[in-house]
Amino acid sequence: MASTKYIFVTGGVTSSLGKGIVSASLATLLQSRGYSVTIQKLDPYINIDPGTLNPYEHGECYVTNDGAETDLDLGHYERFLNRPTSQANNVTTGRIYQSVIDKERRGDFLGKTVQVIPHITDEIKRRIMLLGNTGEFEIVITEIGGTVGDIEALPYIETVRQLKWELGDDCLVIHLTLVPFLAVTGELKTKPTQHSVKSLQESGVQPDILVCRSEKPIGEEIKRKLALFCNVKKEAVIESTDAETIYAVPILLRNQRLDEVVLKKFSLPIEDNLDLVNWKDFLYKLKYPKTEVTVGLIGKYIELHDSYKSIVESFIHAGAANECKVNIKWIHSENLATESTHKYMEGLDGVLVAPGFGERGFEGKLEAIRYARENNIPFFGICLGMQAAVIEYGRNVLKWEDANSTEMDPDTKHPVISLMETQKKVKKKGGTMRLGACDCTLKEGSQAYNAYRRKEISERHRHRFEFNNEYLEDFEKAGMIATGKNPDLGLVEIMELPSHPWFVGVQFHPEYKSTVANPHPLFVKFIEATIKASKEQA
Ligand code: GLN
């Protein structure tokens, strides 16, 4: 195999321009030409991983098969490429420093002074090359978090400078920047981009390609101007206007031949083999749905929709699979605890209770579940959502008023959800939950089996508490059935109500595995059930 090619994606002017989507879109185009591609995110913050961060900080914490707690951009990478990522795909400054400091304590530096250059930059380099060195990938795209000019990003930009020098033609840099539109004068402005490219150049990095985010098409004249001021070819100035859906971005970039510009830079052949048939079919279904449903998403971080990124995207995939537009009604679970549940829930075709931690808003989640259960509204509970469904059933059907999780009430007489045995001795918070892929065996004839159509599945986890098996017999006698169990430990993975049109709670996180090419079967079936419910309501 020829040497691995490395693409770096940096950002300028402001954050939130969508480096993750641009990286995933370019990767999609290259993959659609037959290349094996992966994407990595380097995050400049000091946390070892985002696992201990509140979702209000950076949105959802995404989890990989190997149990890494990562930035939500890895979710985009998997959803676009339909290929799993791993711990190696997300590295933070905290992790880099931790490795270097561990080496220093072991005495590996043989008495030398340990410095940002070369020791930190060498460690960053090692982490970047790790993916290329697996031999699995022809192209590695590395997204550098933050914005050029940030103090935190400096060691990363310096590493890009060194690698550009070392790798020569096997390396290129894409700079994603903003071309703002000034409504007062009716003009698009190039100066912020010029400045941010200058700032990159001051660090010794010359970008090869500019991707310009803009509200409006930037046009040939501005492309020519940016090319002139920034030392890039005009064909390498690519506009990226606001898209209707993130899934349209690969097509927008393809229309300007970004994939060809990249292949040309790498001296790779440009063949007539780009296959976007399935992708375009998905976009078509998204754009022209035949029906519409409204699903209530119950959570406590709903002010920041990014906290539930993978769930929202899973709805988009499952919606397209059902040729149905899924509207989300965001419902704050704290409101349900205090005001009338009916007011919020009336007219919903389905209810999803989201994952979460801690007491805030928990009672409201129970209210939402009671409403969905009693009114035969399709219900999908994920992780804490499943635990809440068990508690609600324990309280309102089994009539154990104090049924609870020991997470919320350590002294309850009915701990129907309790701490896993393996968690009891855990003291440190970071990276110590039950994380990543675990096996689950399904009961034939269940809703879950009906969705997956096989007995053995594997799904990703992120939790400390579990269904307390001491109560299983009581629950099953009362009509709530365990339809999925971990074959090694007997942990309950799925609870269902066979007497209800569609009521499924899962201890795992199906949303992490839904992709454009493979919409998650549970989401697909849940949406199917909501369509049925909405027709019956009509
Ligand atoms: N707080 C619950 C637990 O730790 C659920 C976690 C989650 O929803 N991801 O078990």
Residues whose N, C-alpha, C, O or C-beta is under 5 A from the ligand:
A	BS01	LIG	P355 G356 F357 G358 I382 C383 L384 R462 H463 R464 F465
